[in-house]
Amino acid sequence: MTITEIQNEIIDEFGMFDDWEERYQYMIDLGKTLPLINEQYKTQDYIIKGCQSKVWVHAEMNDDKVKFTADSDAIITKGIIAILIRVFSNQHPKDIIEANTDFIDKIGLKEHLSPTRANGLVSMIKQLKMYAIAYQTQLN
Amino acid sequence: MNDTINHINFDVESIRKDFPILNREVNGKPLVYFDNAATSQTPRQVIDVIVDYYTNYNSNIHRGVHSLSQEATDLYEQARLKIQEHVNAKYNHEIIFTSGTTHGINLVATGFSSLLKPSDEVLVSALEHHSNIVPWQMLCERTGALLKVIPMNEEGELVIDTYENLLSEQTKLVFVNHISNALGTINPIETIIKKAHKVGAAVLIDGAQSCPHIKPNVQELDVDFYVTSAHKMCGPTGVGMLYGKEEWLRKLPPYQGGGEMIAEVTFEKTTYADLPHKFEAGTPNIAGGIAFGAAIDYMNKVGFDVIATYEHKLLEYATAQLLAIDGLKIYGTAKEKTAVISFNIEHIHPYDIGTILDKMGIAVRTGHHCAQPIMDFYKIPGTVRASFAFYNTKAEIDALVQGVKKAKMMLS
């Protein structure tokens, strides 16, 4: 699936929820099921420091696609990470670079990607794109 | 609803009518505001003063010969007198208007740069806000003086025995907050000041958290510097005060150069204005200063004794209700504390609890509360902090307790 297709799928899924509680419960559950990052990458080298919650991200490239794994110490942050990983992982670097994150607004989670939220997610998206740029350079 | 507490008839519903913001909704729910230790809300009486200033008096102070400037100057200087009276300073020129607590601390720390030498020592408490740590670290970097830390215990109290051992003739300055912003501990500042003075050290007390609850008496305390912010005590943001003993304020060099702080300027030499203007360069936050005075009037009208008694009841009630939640731990259990509860629930990140509470219209603070050393002490990433004010109610605490229970259920 393309990034846009996955984003549309997520928008549809969130459309089924009636209120914030269902949306958040879904995210919390997603957070719990997020495949954890390999412990060896949960170090200072891979950390993205938010003021409130920490985020770790690791990337590798197989068959010209970037695979991301990530983790956080806060579960709601982790739930959003799970969504971002679903959108961006296993995609071509070029597609990751060009993708936008407007879908987050459409699923009612805009506040979590505010730069003042200090949960590390804005920096995480920047980091995902940086990895993609680096891998794209390797492909060129 | 009248809330009779210790024979004091305190009509909290009538008080709440003074605070327009308490009527608003957040995320479709009535606002429950428990982030008072960060910023208190502003009563109509203070908002009106700000509007009145810009409607009727707006002009620059201290220099104009015209009537508006005179009237604005009078109002501003009256506010200084109100602050002087509030903290019981000996002279009104010992009250310096600042932009807030952080500004006051930096003013003193910068002033001491020329008074310290490399063998000197300064003591700071383990309970400090970053704003009462970083300026002193910077001072020590500039002067070569040594920064030492007064440790805390598990309850969140300062270890006074160790403090005594740290004091020596090398100690030149001691910095302690009156009340810890992260834990609510009321520090024994009378003892701390007395002991510091015995070795000839000056003491700065950060009163940002105490002024909403306690009326400080700077003469009785014999404190050298006392700083606070208006926005913690029903006043506007961007204004605060530094109290300094006259002898110290004369000793310290000016902090910033500019208008207002000069007596005479030539390109060869400038002579500085007398106190308090020596430390008040530039056009100040005039409306803010006047409104600061109005905030003090407002709080005095409610009464600090009544406020302290009522808030203590809220604290006791909230503590008991929250502790009934399985897995909830309160950090900071000092015998003497104000209406601040810092807590965590086992295996749940404070950020997650704060996020769920926000969805329910409940405003709390989460994180390290600008006091990372305290979080390091407890080996936690942060806490959820609920801080109460006299306009909060038991019903709001019930809402918080329900919210925490719900958050726990969703997040477990």
Chai-1 contact restraints between the chains, C-beta under 6 A:
chainA,res_idxA,chainB,res_idxB,connection_type,confidence,min_distance_angstrom,max_distance_angstrom,comment,restraint_id
A,W20,B,K359,contact,1.0,0.0,6.0,A-B,restraint_1
A,Q25,B,M410,contact,1.0,0.0,6.0,A-B,restraint_2
A,I28,B,M410,contact,1.0,0.0,6.0,A-B,restraint_3
A,Q52,B,Y351,contact,1.0,0.0,6.0,A-B,restraint_4
A,Q52,B,G367,contact,1.0,0.0,6.0,A-B,restraint_5
A,S53,B,Y351,contact,1.0,0.0,6.0,A-B,restraint_6
A,D73,B,H349,contact,1.0,0.0,6.0,A-B,restraint_7
A,A74,B,H349,contact,1.0,0.0,6.0,A-B,restraint_8
A,A74,B,Y351,contact,1.0,0.0,6.0,A-B,restraint_9
A,A74,B,D352,contact,1.0,0.0,6.0,A-B,restraint_10
A,I75,B,D352,contact,1.0,0.0,6.0,A-B,restraint_11
A,I75,B,L411,contact,1.0,0.0,6.0,A-B,restraint_12
A,I76,B,D352,contact,1.0,0.0,6.0,A-B,restraint_13
A,I76,B,T355,contact,1.0,0.0,6.0,A-B,restraint_14
